[in-house]
Amino acid sequence: MKDSLWRQPYLIELTYADNFRRVEDSIRGRNLKILEVGCGTGFMSLELARMGHDVVGIDPNDKIIRIARRTMETDPYGKSRGDLRYEIADFNKWSDDPGTYDVVLFSRVLHDLLHPGKILSRAHHLLKNGGRLICLEYAYDRIDRRAATWLYQIRRALELTGWYSSHLPVDPREGVDAIMNDALYGRKEHINKFEEMRHPLEQLFHGEHFSWHCYYCWDVFREMRIPDQRREKALAGLFNGMEQLLIDSLEIQPALFHFMGTKATV
């Protein structure tokens, strides 16, 4: 936990818990059948099962699925939750009966999957008529110089106090360039751009909700190490609140979107 956002409850509250609340608010009905694609260590699937839904979480990484299963097996609410199972699987090769699920969920995973149109077509196939797709997704290509400048100010200030682990150039212009390059060009793996995800989402699903949310500060939280927890909590809240203010006032382009839509006839 010490090298992740899970190391402190207040960091979870500003990140993973905030995303879960968006998912929770997007789900209508009880005892639903839910599929989470790319479930990771399974916390969101587990919480959905605790709400009474029957949940399947799939992920191709056997190590993190073992963690998810271990957490599931030691869950003190296991007897009162809905059915929950985790499978080691690549969604491109995994299948279930068509029209099985009331909800299919992607949480920060669609951007990392090749051919998002095909992926979303598979999700469409698995949903019941009127079923709902929920997507919380990172659009890395939307970072602009204003966002990179704001990130440089925060990260460099934390570095100078000894509270940040990475090292940026001393010159602000070079530092902003470095952040932009890392975000846009420094990735070895394939990652889908916003438009590559948006088009199939709009073609395959009737959009009911779309919104932008904080995400840049997640990376700040990962590397930030402040010995005084009260001060760290206060600064984390400040950074998160400032990012949302900059998004709401259109000062920076946000990078995390929330899409919710129902299965369309195609």
Protein Blocks (a to p, Z undefined) as FASTA:
>chain_A
ZZpmklpmklmmmmmmmmmmmmmmmpgcehiacddehklnolmmmmmmmnopacddddfb
lklmmmmmmmmmmmmklmmmccdddddddfklgccdehkbfbdcdehklmmpghkllmmm
mmmmmpcehiacddddddfklpcfklmmmmmmmmmmmmmnopafbdcdfblklmmmmmmm
mmmmmpfbdcddfklmmmmmmmmpccfbdcdddfklmmmmmmpccfblmlmmmmmmmmmm
mmmmmmmnomaccfbdcdddddddZZ
